[in-house]
Amino acid sequence: LIFVTASELSTDDRRKGYAQGAVDYLTKPLDADALRGEVAALVELWRRGESIRLREVAVHEQERAALRSAIRQTEAELRLIIDGVREHAISLLDAEGRIRTFNASAERIKGYTLAEVQGRHFEMFFTPEDRTAGLPQRELKEAAAHGRFEIEGWRQRKDGTRKRASRPFVAATLPSR
């Protein structure tokens, strides 16, 4: 915005003009070369600003891509560690006890694939007696209250057979997605 005025502007009028978005002022009679020069300078400033903005967007996108790549790498490494555990079933539950994921040993020990159990409540691994007694809810409640709960007892596999197991239950809070 360029103010054009018929006479010289007072300092107060210039302040008001700049406060309203003016970047310069010209007085009449207009000098066409001065007006062209002002407009050309403003266009160049806008182009530079746009160029800087586009570079900032590109840098931001590169940083986001690098972070996404680092997250994928970390997730893959953690999956290798968890799946490397052969003798223990490791499960990740949400706060309500629904199964989010588990390791390959859990598939082997429990007889279910991850696709069969993902999103279901972990009480499915308890015996009918333990479910009736409210043990799954008690484990969740105790782990949430104390950060950990450990018990030895029976677990039921997909085929109906039972396995005696020591079950440490650790409550971990994950950040929201």
N, C-alpha and C positions, 0 to 999 in steps of 0.2 A: 504494500500500500504506500503510495507516494502522495503526500499532500501537495496540492497546487493552490496557491493563494495569489491574490491581486497585489498584495503588499507584503512587506517584510513582517515576519511573525515575531511576536513577543516571546520571551523565554517561557512564560506560562503557557501560551498557546502551543508552543513546540512540545512541552512536556505532556499536555493533554493529547496531542496528536500521536506522540510516541506511545502513550499509555493505551491508545485505542488501536495500535497495531501499525502505525506509520513507521517506515524505516528511513525515510528522507523527506525533504520538502523542496519544492521549486516555486519560484515567484514569477509572476507575469511581468513583463512579456516573457513567454517561454522560449528558451533556447532549444531548438529541435535536437541539436547535437548533444546537449546536456541531458535531455530527456531520454534519447536513445542510449546514451552511456549509462544512465541510471538503470534503465530497464535491462540492458545487457548485463550489468553487474548483478542485479537481482536474479536474473535467470541463471547466471553462472553460480551464484551462491546456492540457489535451489538445487541445481545439478550436483554440486559438490555434496550438499547435504544428503541428497538422494543416493549418491554413490556410497557415502559413508554408511547410511542406513542399510543399503543392500549388502555391504561387506559385513556389517554387524550381524545381519540375519544369517549370512553364510557361515560366519564363525560360530554363531549360536547353534545352527544345525549340525555343524561338524562336532561340536562339543557334545550335543545330545546323542549323535550317532556313536561317538566314542564311549559315552556312558552306557548306552544300550548294549554295546559290544562287551564292555567290562562286566555288566550284569549277566549277560548270557554266558560269558566265560566262567564267572563265579558260580552260577547255577550248575553248569556242566561239571565243574570241579567238585562241588558239594555232592552232586548226584553220583559221581565216581566213588567218593568216600563212603557215602551211605550204601550204595549198592555193593561196595567191597566188603561190607560186614556180612559174613556168611551164616553165622549161627544165631543171629538175633533178628527178630522182626522189628523194624523201626517204622512207626506210623506218625503222620502229622495230622492232627485233628484241628478243627476250628473250635471256637469257644463253646459251642453247643454240643461238641462231640461227634460232628460229622467228619468222615474221613476225607482228607484233601489228597493225600498221597501216601504211599509206603514203598519200602524197598523190595528188591527182588527176593530176598530171603523171606519176607512176609508173605509174598505170593506162594513160595514153596512150602512154608510152614503152615499157613492157614488154608491153602488150597484154592484161594480165590485169585483172580486177576485184578489188577487195579481198576480196570474198566467195570468190573462187577460190583466193586465196593465204593468207588469214589462217590461222595455225596451222601452216602448212607451213614446212619449212626453206628458208632463202634460197638454198641451193645450187641450187635449181631455175632460178635466173637465170644460172648458170655454164654454160659450154660443157662437153660431156662430157669433153674433154681436161683442163680445169681441175678438174673434179670428181674424175677419176681421179688427178690429181696432188695432191689434198688441199688445193687452194687455199681453198675455203670455210672449212675448219677452221683453216688457217693464219691467215687474216684475223681470225677470231674470237679466236684465241690471241694474236696480236700486238696487236690492239686492247685486249684485256683486260690484257695485260702492260704496255703503254706508253700506254694511253689513246687511241691513235690509230694508224691504219694507212692508208696511201695507196698505190694502185697504179693503173696504167693497163692496161687489157686489154679483152678481148671479153666481152660479155654476150649471153645468148641470150634472144630474145623468145618469146612464146607461139607465134607462127607459124613458129618455127624460124630466122628470120633473125637475124643477129648485128649488134651495134652496138658500136663501139669507144667506150670510156668511161673517163674518169678517175674513180676511185672512192675518195673519202676515206671512211674508216670510223672513226667516233668512238665510243668506249665511254663510255656514260653509265650511272650506277647510279641506278635509280629506287627509291623507297621501296616496301616491301612493302605490298600492299593488305590 
